Structure formats: structure tokens, C-alpha cells
Amino acid sequence: MAIKTATKTYPALASARAQAQPALAAWRQRRKPREPIPAALWGAMAPVARTYGLSRVAPALGVNYTALQRHVVPRGVGPAGPAAAGFVEMPVPAWSPAPQWVLELEDRRGTKLTLRLAAGDQAAALALAQGLWGQRA
């Protein structure tokens, strides 16, 4: 049997499900009430979820999405792995001289100020912005 979603059929998912389903069904037959799913079964389901996605695999196997997610993505590890939380340096392209500068300012109340200035007037723009915002304080 192929697993069908709203747009696609996934025969490979049905094949992977067929491998994990018998062990899960056997455990469900002999389990005690409120007994957690054994780590070995989660270990069999996790690769399938990594390949086909949690949202397809959890309902296909009849397991809790969040519980499956905990076994697929361990705590403290982001989707891209432990290095994802590190610093990323982004190179800034060289600035080209622009014929016009556009400066947009907005305060906490949502009042906006847009300045369009010729190139080279950055100091004047800064002084004007400081003067305008300083008057309202």
C-alpha cells in the first residue's frame, strides 16, 4: 500500500513503513498501559522520519509527532546540527557610489521620516535626523 498525501504518493515511504510497522504493532499488542515506546523502536522510526519528514511518518506509524521529533532531532541541536548556533561572517560587497541616498527613520510610535539626499551629504543627513528626533524627546 502506498502512502498518499494531498498531492503525491510515496511508495518508498510505504516500503519503509512496512519495515517499522510490524515491530511497532507487536509491541502495541503486548505493552502495559502507559508504557513508553522502547528506544529500539524509536531507533527504527527515526531514519524513516529523517528521510520522509516527521509530518508524513508520525501519522503513518500512529505515533506522537513531538515524541518522534525528540528522537530525530535531539535537544540542544538545531536542524543544521550543533554548529548552527555559531557565528557566521557575511562578506559585505564594496559600496558603489550612489547618485542618491535614501534614509528612512521610524520611531517607536510608528512616525516615519524619509530623506532623499545627493551623494556626499551623509553628515547633513545625520545632523538633520538627530535634530528632528531630538526635538520630540
Secondary structure by P-SEA (a helix, b strand, c coil): ccccccccccaaaaaaaaaaaaaaaaaaacccccccccaaaaaaaaaaaaacccccccccccccaaaaaaaaccccccccccccccbbbbbbcccccccbbbbbbbccccbbbbbbbcccaaaaaaaaaaaaaaaac
